[in-house]
């Protein structure tokens, strides 16, 4: 299992905008360059990538939740 960690503090977003579908769901197949979410800091949206190939096993953060550096966002298996 690979844990995708937040590299920065900010607000976690599962969707690119409020009307869009989430980037990924549990069970989604991902590649290292797949965008999993956005973390917003001071109006700058930072894409968080999967880093590895696999399947999303767990989503640890809630949409619009504040996350800290080191928080686990996703588990990829």
Biopython code that builds the backbone (N, CA, C, O; Angstrom):
import numpy as np
from Bio.PDB.StructureBuilder import StructureBuilder

atoms = [
    (1, "UNK", "N", (0.843, -1.183, 0.000)),
    (1, "UNK", "CA", (0.000, 0.000, 0.000)),
    (1, "UNK", "C", (0.888, 1.246, 0.000)),
    (1, "UNK", "O", (1.930, 1.295, 0.653)),
    (2, "UNK", "N", (0.443, 2.238, -0.746)),
    (2, "UNK", "CA", (1.163, 3.513, -0.820)),
    (2, "UNK", "C", (0.247, 4.608, -0.285)),
    (2, "UNK", "O", (-0.897, 4.732, -0.724)),
    (3, "UNK", "N", (0.738, 5.390, 0.649)),
    (3, "UNK", "CA", (-0.031, 6.511, 1.181)),
    (3, "UNK", "C", (0.356, 7.777, 0.435)),
    (3, "UNK", "O", (1.537, 8.103, 0.315)),
    (4, "UNK", "N", (-0.650, 8.491, -0.066)),
    (4, "UNK", "CA", (-0.424, 9.787, -0.695)),
    (4, "UNK", "C", (-0.587, 10.825, 0.402)),
    (4, "UNK", "O", (-1.652, 10.953, 1.005)),
    (5, "UNK", "N", (0.480, 11.557, 0.647)),
    (5, "UNK", "CA", (0.568, 12.495, 1.770)),
    (5, "UNK", "C", (0.433, 13.927, 1.261)),
    (5, "UNK", "O", (0.915, 14.258, 0.177)),
    (6, "UNK", "N", (-0.227, 14.773, 2.051)),
    (6, "UNK", "CA", (-0.293, 16.191, 1.704)),
    (6, "UNK", "C", (1.077, 16.829, 1.932)),
    (6, "UNK", "O", (1.625, 16.745, 3.031)),
    (7, "UNK", "N", (1.630, 17.462, 0.904)),
    (7, "UNK", "CA", (2.931, 18.107, 1.074)),
    (7, "UNK", "C", (2.824, 19.514, 1.682)),
    (7, "UNK", "O", (3.826, 20.092, 2.103)),
    (8, "UNK", "N", (1.605, 20.054, 1.722)),
    (8, "UNK", "CA", (1.392, 21.437, 2.143)),
    (8, "UNK", "C", (0.118, 21.539, 2.985)),
    (8, "UNK", "O", (-0.741, 20.660, 2.920)),
    (9, "UNK", "N", (-0.005, 22.612, 3.775)),
    (9, "UNK", "CA", (-1.267, 22.852, 4.477)),
    (9, "UNK", "C", (-2.249, 23.536, 3.535)),
    (9, "UNK", "O", (-1.849, 24.333, 2.686)),
    (10, "UNK", "N", (-3.524, 23.226, 3.684)),
    (10, "UNK", "CA", (-4.529, 23.892, 2.862)),
    (10, "UNK", "C", (-5.855, 23.163, 2.880)),
    (10, "UNK", "O", (-6.054, 22.220, 3.646)),
    (11, "UNK", "N", (-6.754, 23.610, 2.031)),
    (11, "UNK", "CA", (-8.090, 23.022, 1.935)),
    (11, "UNK", "C", (-8.091, 21.957, 0.853)),
    (11, "UNK", "O", (-7.683, 22.207, -0.281)),
    (12, "UNK", "N", (-8.555, 20.765, 1.215)),
    (12, "UNK", "CA", (-8.594, 19.593, 0.338)),
    (12, "UNK", "C", (-9.876, 19.620, -0.486)),
    (12, "UNK", "O", (-10.970, 19.773, 0.057)),
    (13, "UNK", "N", (-9.730, 19.468, -1.808)),
    (13, "UNK", "CA", (-10.886, 19.404, -2.696)),
    (13, "UNK", "C", (-10.813, 18.137, -3.544)),
    (13, "UNK", "O", (-9.801, 17.878, -4.195)),
    (14, "UNK", "N", (-11.884, 17.354, -3.535)),
    (14, "UNK", "CA", (-11.952, 16.132, -4.343)),
    (14, "UNK", "C", (-12.365, 16.402, -5.781)),
    (14, "UNK", "O", (-12.200, 15.540, -6.643)),
    (15, "UNK", "N", (-12.906, 17.600, -6.054)),
    (15, "UNK", "CA", (-13.435, 17.934, -7.387)),
    (15, "UNK", "C", (-12.710, 19.164, -7.933)),
    (15, "UNK", "O", (-12.248, 20.005, -7.162)),
    (16, "UNK", "N", (-12.609, 19.274, -9.267)),
    (16, "UNK", "CA", (-11.998, 20.472, -9.845)),
    (16, "UNK", "C", (-12.865, 21.719, -9.696)),
    (16, "UNK", "O", (-12.351, 22.838, -9.703)),
    (17, "UNK", "N", (-14.181, 21.531, -9.561)),
    (17, "UNK", "CA", (-15.108, 22.633, -9.279)),
    (17, "UNK", "C", (-16.369, 22.028, -8.658)),
    (17, "UNK", "O", (-16.574, 20.818, -8.760)),
    (18, "UNK", "N", (-17.214, 22.835, -8.021)),
    (18, "UNK", "CA", (-18.375, 22.296, -7.295)),
    (18, "UNK", "C", (-19.344, 21.466, -8.135)),
    (18, "UNK", "O", (-20.012, 20.583, -7.598)),
    (19, "UNK", "N", (-19.436, 21.730, -9.444)),
    (19, "UNK", "CA", (-20.380, 21.010, -10.292)),
    (19, "UNK", "C", (-19.791, 19.769, -10.960)),
    (19, "UNK", "O", (-20.510, 19.033, -11.636)),
    (20, "UNK", "N", (-18.516, 19.533, -10.781)),
    (20, "UNK", "CA", (-17.830, 18.420, -11.445)),
    (20, "UNK", "C", (-17.862, 17.155, -10.592)),
    (20, "UNK", "O", (-18.134, 17.196, -9.392)),
    (21, "UNK", "N", (-17.581, 16.045, -11.240)),
    (21, "UNK", "CA", (-17.430, 14.771, -10.532)),
    (21, "UNK", "C", (-16.071, 14.762, -9.824)),
    (21, "UNK", "O", (-15.154, 15.464, -10.249)),
    (22, "UNK", "N", (-15.933, 13.978, -8.755)),
    (22, "UNK", "CA", (-14.627, 13.868, -8.092)),
    (22, "UNK", "C", (-13.565, 13.351, -9.060)),
    (22, "UNK", "O", (-13.864, 12.627, -10.010)),
    (23, "UNK", "N", (-12.314, 13.742, -8.793)),
    (23, "UNK", "CA", (-11.201, 13.270, -9.609)),
    (23, "UNK", "C", (-11.147, 11.741, -9.602)),
    (23, "UNK", "O", (-11.000, 11.118, -10.654)),
    (24, "UNK", "N", (-11.267, 11.142, -8.416)),
    (24, "UNK", "CA", (-11.221, 9.677, -8.273)),
    (24, "UNK", "C", (-12.192, 9.233, -7.185)),
    (24, "UNK", "O", (-12.608, 10.023, -6.337)),
    (25, "UNK", "N", (-12.541, 7.949, -7.230)),
    (25, "UNK", "CA", (-13.372, 7.304, -6.213)),
    (25, "UNK", "C", (-12.623, 6.070, -5.717)),
    (25, "UNK", "O", (-11.644, 5.651, -6.334)),
    (26, "UNK", "N", (-13.070, 5.492, -4.623)),
    (26, "UNK", "CA", (-12.516, 4.208, -4.188)),
    (26, "UNK", "C", (-12.748, 3.212, -5.320)),
    (26, "UNK", "O", (-13.860, 3.091, -5.834)),
    (27, "UNK", "N", (-11.697, 2.507, -5.699)),
    (27, "UNK", "CA", (-11.771, 1.550, -6.794)),
    (27, "UNK", "C", (-11.240, 2.086, -8.112)),
    (27, "UNK", "O", (-11.019, 1.314, -9.045)),
    (28, "UNK", "N", (-11.029, 3.403, -8.207)),
    (28, "UNK", "CA", (-10.489, 3.987, -9.441)),
    (28, "UNK", "C", (-9.059, 3.511, -9.678)),
    (28, "UNK", "O", (-8.251, 3.456, -8.751)),
    (29, "UNK", "N", (-8.757, 3.167, -10.932)),
    (29, "UNK", "CA", (-7.391, 2.824, -11.335)),
    (29, "UNK", "C", (-6.652, 4.131, -11.594)),
    (29, "UNK", "O", (-7.189, 5.033, -12.236)),
    (30, "UNK", "N", (-5.422, 4.237, -11.098)),
    (30, "UNK", "CA", (-4.636, 5.456, -11.277)),
    (30, "UNK", "C", (-3.239, 5.130, -11.783)),
    (30, "UNK", "O", (-2.739, 4.018, -11.613)),
    (31, "UNK", "N", (-2.631, 6.113, -12.401)),
    (31, "UNK", "CA", (-1.241, 6.072, -12.847)),
    (31, "UNK", "C", (-0.479, 7.132, -12.043)),
    (31, "UNK", "O", (-1.100, 7.976, -11.397)),
    (32, "UNK", "N", (0.847, 7.098, -12.076)),
    (32, "UNK", "CA", (1.608, 8.072, -11.285)),
    (32, "UNK", "C", (1.246, 9.531, -11.546)),
    (32, "UNK", "O", (1.336, 10.360, -10.641)),
    (33, "UNK", "N", (0.835, 9.856, -12.778)),
    (33, "UNK", "CA", (0.516, 11.246, -13.109)),
    (33, "UNK", "C", (-0.971, 11.587, -12.989)),
    (33, "UNK", "O", (-1.383, 12.678, -13.385)),
    (34, "UNK", "N", (-1.780, 10.671, -12.450)),
    (34, "UNK", "CA", (-3.215, 10.923, -12.265)),
    (34, "UNK", "C", (-3.425, 11.944, -11.147)),
    (34, "UNK", "O", (-2.899, 11.780, -10.047)),
    (35, "UNK", "N", (-4.190, 12.989, -11.427)),
    (35, "UNK", "CA", (-4.549, 13.968, -10.392)),
    (35, "UNK", "C", (-5.602, 13.355, -9.485)),
    (35, "UNK", "O", (-6.636, 12.878, -9.954)),
    (36, "UNK", "N", (-5.333, 13.369, -8.169)),
    (36, "UNK", "CA", (-6.264, 12.801, -7.186)),
    (36, "UNK", "C", (-7.140, 13.863, -6.544)),
    (36, "UNK", "O", (-8.300, 13.614, -6.217)),
    (37, "UNK", "N", (-6.572, 15.056, -6.367)),
    (37, "UNK", "CA", (-7.295, 16.111, -5.664)),
    (37, "UNK", "C", (-6.558, 17.426, -5.848)),
    (37, "UNK", "O", (-5.517, 17.492, -6.503)),
    (38, "UNK", "N", (-7.120, 18.466, -5.258)),
    (38, "UNK", "CA", (-6.478, 19.771, -5.183)),
    (38, "UNK", "C", (-6.328, 20.145, -3.723)),
    (38, "UNK", "O", (-7.186, 19.825, -2.900)),
    (39, "UNK", "N", (-5.241, 20.822, -3.403)),
    (39, "UNK", "CA", (-5.082, 21.432, -2.082)),
    (39, "UNK", "C", (-4.864, 22.917, -2.340)),
    (39, "UNK", "O", (-3.912, 23.320, -3.007)),
    (40, "UNK", "N", (-5.776, 23.720, -1.792)),
    (40, "UNK", "CA", (-5.768, 25.165, -2.037)),
    (40, "UNK", "C", (-5.103, 25.891, -0.875)),
    (40, "UNK", "O", (-5.452, 25.702, 0.290)),
    (41, "UNK", "N", (-4.127, 26.733, -1.234)),
    (41, "UNK", "CA", (-3.427, 27.565, -0.260)),
    (41, "UNK", "C", (-3.424, 28.990, -0.801)),
    (41, "UNK", "O", (-2.865, 29.248, -1.866)),
    (42, "UNK", "N", (-4.036, 29.905, -0.084)),
    (42, "UNK", "CA", (-4.044, 31.318, -0.461)),
    (42, "UNK", "C", (-4.464, 31.521, -1.923)),
    (42, "UNK", "O", (-3.803, 32.242, -2.672)),
    (43, "UNK", "N", (-5.558, 30.883, -2.315)),
    (43, "UNK", "CA", (-6.155, 30.992, -3.656)),
    (43, "UNK", "C", (-5.322, 30.345, -4.760)),
    (43, "UNK", "O", (-5.598, 30.550, -5.942)),
    (44, "UNK", "N", (-4.306, 29.567, -4.388)),
    (44, "UNK", "CA", (-3.528, 28.799, -5.359)),
    (44, "UNK", "C", (-3.912, 27.338, -5.206)),
    (44, "UNK", "O", (-3.820, 26.777, -4.114)),
    (45, "UNK", "N", (-4.348, 26.713, -6.311)),
    (45, "UNK", "CA", (-4.779, 25.323, -6.286)),
    (45, "UNK", "C", (-3.634, 24.430, -6.757)),
    (45, "UNK", "O", (-3.156, 24.557, -7.884)),
    (46, "UNK", "N", (-3.206, 23.531, -5.882)),
    (46, "UNK", "CA", (-2.088, 22.634, -6.142)),
    (46, "UNK", "C", (-2.613, 21.233, -6.410)),
    (46, "UNK", "O", (-3.317, 20.660, -5.579)),
    (47, "UNK", "N", (-2.269, 20.676, -7.576)),
    (47, "UNK", "CA", (-2.691, 19.321, -7.915)),
    (47, "UNK", "C", (-1.843, 18.320, -7.139)),
    (47, "UNK", "O", (-0.620, 18.444, -7.074)),
    (48, "UNK", "N", (-2.504, 17.330, -6.554)),
    (48, "UNK", "CA", (-1.812, 16.238, -5.877)),
    (48, "UNK", "C", (-1.952, 15.007, -6.771)),
    (48, "UNK", "O", (-3.062, 14.585, -7.094)),
    (49, "UNK", "N", (-0.830, 14.446, -7.159)),
    (49, "UNK", "CA", (-0.794, 13.298, -8.079)),
    (49, "UNK", "C", (-0.702, 11.987, -7.308)),
    (49, "UNK", "O", (-0.341, 11.973, -6.131)),
    (50, "UNK", "N", (-1.030, 10.890, -7.977)),
    (50, "UNK", "CA", (-1.031, 9.565, -7.347)),
    (50, "UNK", "C", (0.371, 9.082, -6.985)),
    (50, "UNK", "O", (0.543, 8.385, -5.985)),
    (51, "UNK", "N", (1.368, 9.440, -7.777)),
    (51, "UNK", "CA", (2.764, 9.050, -7.552)),
    (51, "UNK", "C", (3.075, 7.600, -7.891)),
    (51, "UNK", "O", (4.234, 7.267, -8.141)),
    (52, "UNK", "N", (2.077, 6.733, -7.906)),
    (52, "UNK", "CA", (2.262, 5.310, -8.211)),
    (52, "UNK", "C", (1.072, 4.821, -9.047)),
    (52, "UNK", "O", (0.030, 5.474, -9.104)),
    (53, "UNK", "N", (1.247, 3.674, -9.686)),
    (53, "UNK", "CA", (0.131, 3.037, -10.393)),
    (53, "UNK", "C", (-0.563, 2.090, -9.427)),
    (53, "UNK", "O", (0.087, 1.451, -8.600)),
    (54, "UNK", "N", (-1.876, 2.000, -9.533)),
    (54, "UNK", "CA", (-2.625, 1.093, -8.668)),
    (54, "UNK", "C", (-4.090, 1.471, -8.631)),
    (54, "UNK", "O", (-4.620, 2.085, -9.557)),
    (55, "UNK", "N", (-4.732, 1.087, -7.534)),
    (55, "UNK", "CA", (-6.160, 1.327, -7.357)),
    (55, "UNK", "C", (-6.365, 2.090, -6.052)),
    (55, "UNK", "O", (-5.701, 1.810, -5.054)),
    (56, "UNK", "N", (-7.286, 3.053, -6.062)),
    (56, "UNK", "CA", (-7.607, 3.797, -4.840)),
    (56, "UNK", "C", (-8.301, 2.837, -3.878)),
    (56, "UNK", "O", (-9.372, 2.308, -4.175)),
    (57, "UNK", "N", (-7.677, 2.622, -2.728)),
    (57, "UNK", "CA", (-8.207, 1.713, -1.718)),
    (57, "UNK", "C", (-9.016, 2.489, -0.665)),
    (57, "UNK", "O", (-10.031, 2.009, -0.162)),
    (58, "UNK", "N", (-8.542, 3.687, -0.352)),
    (58, "UNK", "CA", (-9.208, 4.473, 0.686)),
    (58, "UNK", "C", (-8.972, 5.962, 0.440)),
    (58, "UNK", "O", (-7.896, 6.371, 0.003)),
    (59, "UNK", "N", (-9.993, 6.759, 0.729)),
    (59, "UNK", "CA", (-9.886, 8.215, 0.699)),
    (59, "UNK", "C", (-9.984, 8.670, 2.144)),
    (59, "UNK", "O", (-11.019, 8.493, 2.787)),
    (60, "UNK", "N", (-8.907, 9.255, 2.656)),
    (60, "UNK", "CA", (-8.804, 9.561, 4.083)),
    (60, "UNK", "C", (-9.292, 10.951, 4.463)),
    (60, "UNK", "O", (-9.632, 11.184, 5.623)),
    (61, "UNK", "N", (-9.335, 11.888, 3.504)),
    (61, "UNK", "CA", (-9.739, 13.261, 3.816)),
    (61, "UNK", "C", (-11.145, 13.522, 3.275)),
    (61, "UNK", "O", (-11.566, 12.932, 2.280)),
    (62, "UNK", "N", (-11.841, 14.401, 3.941)),
    (62, "UNK", "CA", (-13.178, 14.811, 3.518)),
    (62, "UNK", "C", (-13.074, 16.050, 2.630)),
    (62, "UNK", "O", (-12.196, 16.889, 2.828)),
    (63, "UNK", "N", (-13.971, 16.162, 1.654)),
    (63, "UNK", "CA", (-13.995, 17.327, 0.781)),
    (63, "UNK", "C", (-14.115, 18.604, 1.600)),
    (63, "UNK", "O", (-14.913, 18.684, 2.534)),
    (64, "UNK", "N", (-13.314, 19.601, 1.242)),
    (64, "UNK", "CA", (-13.282, 20.920, 1.874)),
    (64, "UNK", "C", (-12.741, 20.894, 3.295)),
    (64, "UNK", "O", (-12.933, 21.851, 4.045)),
    (65, "UNK", "N", (-12.073, 19.819, 3.675)),
    (65, "UNK", "CA", (-11.436, 19.701, 4.983)),
    (65, "UNK", "C", (-10.061, 20.360, 4.924)),
    (65, "UNK", "O", (-9.383, 20.279, 3.900)),
    (66, "UNK", "N", (-9.637, 21.015, 6.016)),
    (66, "UNK", "CA", (-8.290, 21.547, 6.087)),
    (66, "UNK", "C", (-7.342, 20.389, 6.371)),
    (66, "UNK", "O", (-7.588, 19.579, 7.265)),
    (67, "UNK", "N", (-6.259, 20.317, 5.604)),
    (67, "UNK", "CA", (-5.249, 19.276, 5.814)),
    (67, "UNK", "C", (-3.904, 19.929, 6.122)),
    (67, "UNK", "O", (-3.638, 21.063, 5.723)),
    (68, "UNK", "N", (-3.074, 19.194, 6.833)),
    (68, "UNK", "CA", (-1.740, 19.638, 7.212)),
    (68, "UNK", "C", (-0.686, 18.847, 6.457)),
    (68, "UNK", "O", (-0.974, 17.751, 5.976)),
    (69, "UNK", "N", (0.525, 19.373, 6.339)),
    (69, "UNK", "CA", (1.594, 18.592, 5.729)),
    (69, "UNK", "C", (1.763, 17.283, 6.493)),
    (69, "UNK", "O", (1.793, 17.279, 7.723)),
    (70, "UNK", "N", (1.872, 16.192, 5.778)),
    (70, "UNK", "CA", (2.022, 14.886, 6.415)),
    (70, "UNK", "C", (0.725, 14.126, 6.597)),
    (70, "UNK", "O", (0.755, 12.930, 6.888)),
    (71, "UNK", "N", (-0.428, 14.790, 6.432)),
    (71, "UNK", "CA", (-1.711, 14.086, 6.533)),
    (71, "UNK", "C", (-1.861, 13.128, 5.352)),
    (71, "UNK", "O", (-1.532, 13.467, 4.215)),
    (72, "UNK", "N", (-2.363, 11.930, 5.641)),
    (72, "UNK", "CA", (-2.626, 10.949, 4.578)),
    (72, "UNK", "C", (-3.928, 11.339, 3.888)),
    (72, "UNK", "O", (-4.962, 11.497, 4.537)),
    (73, "UNK", "N", (-3.866, 11.494, 2.567)),
    (73, "UNK", "CA", (-5.047, 11.862, 1.790)),
    (73, "UNK", "C", (-5.704, 10.654, 1.141)),
    (73, "UNK", "O", (-6.928, 10.529, 1.138)),
    (74, "UNK", "N", (-4.879, 9.759, 0.589)),
    (74, "UNK", "CA", (-5.363, 8.577, -0.122)),
    (74, "UNK", "C", (-4.457, 7.390, 0.179)),
    (74, "UNK", "O", (-3.286, 7.555, 0.522)),
    (75, "UNK", "N", (-5.022, 6.188, 0.044)),
    (75, "UNK", "CA", (-4.235, 4.968, 0.094)),
    (75, "UNK", "C", (-4.420, 4.297, -1.264)),
    (75, "UNK", "O", (-5.547, 4.053, -1.695)),
    (76, "UNK", "N", (-3.301, 3.998, -1.938)),
    (76, "UNK", "CA", (-3.290, 3.356, -3.240)),
    (76, "UNK", "C", (-2.696, 1.960, -3.075)),
    (76, "UNK", "O", (-1.637, 1.796, -2.468)),
    (77, "UNK", "N", (-3.379, 0.962, -3.613)),
    (77, "UNK", "CA", (-2.897, -0.412, -3.476)),
    (77, "UNK", "C", (-2.661, -1.053, -4.818)),
    (77, "UNK", "O", (-2.253, -2.213, -4.885)),
]
sb = StructureBuilder()
sb.init_structure("model")
sb.init_model(0)
sb.init_chain("A")
sb.init_seg("    ")
for serial, (resi, resn, name, xyz) in enumerate(atoms, 1):
    if name == "N":
        sb.init_residue(resn, " ", resi, " ")
    sb.init_atom(name, np.array(xyz, "f"), 0.0, 1.0, " ", f" {name:<3s}", serial, name[0])
structure = sb.get_structure()
